């Protein structure tokens, strides 16, 4: 069983407790225009231009012009022979396929670095797109006694079956209104909201994350929608976090040949504080990690 992995590396505290090996998995079923990891969206991996001119002769289909990819040609290319050409230059694919066992060995070897309660975090892309392999990886980590966390958009109907394998579950709740969510990200999040109901009831360590994006979810209607959705839920074992929009991913959108269309999306600190205070006033625990 294999997993398609964008990249992996250690970080401290952003994606769970302690020092963690964070594994980014390839493929996402949303199209959030503010995504900071756009190379992780396409399930089969994204071709990225790394800056040097790409030699035309590595492509037999006329997909390279003046040292750049012709995306209209590449998008329809099935076998991507350029990637295995010995003269390959200036081009990379965003992901690699690795056996679950290889990743487990790597996690085992990283164990000395899991200090301060650290472990392994799966994020994306969207990890649940590779559900069976992710389940196998989490099961293997659990058997080895390694702390597990996963960040997900919550859209997989079987997400609750992974709860017993996760020490920390991070669910992105981007909007309380499924139709508004669909308009901007391409899909309704009705399943996410249902899975959050399950998580409030059944997961002992839930972090609900909301990126605040101006013009999408930073107005009073959205805030009242979040409050209404969380009202009446047993959130004693849950924490909530609001993140401010940032444009860190803009360069990567260019490298992936995709237009970065976010404009005026910044949310002032006062707005974040207003959302935080409102949830605290409703009795929820709000954190910044
Ligand atoms: S992906 Fe296909 S069309 Fe594009 S450069 Fe590579 S071989 Fe050519």
Boltz pocket constraint, residues with backbone or C-beta under 6 A from the ligand:
constraints:
  - pocket:
      binder: B
      contacts: [[A, 47], [A, 58], [A, 59], [A, 60], [A, 61], [A, 62], [A, 63], [A, 64], [A, 69], [A, 70], [A, 73], [A, 74], [A, 75], [A, 77], [A, 78], [A, 79], [A, 80], [A, 81], [A, 82], [A, 83]]
      max_distance: 6.0
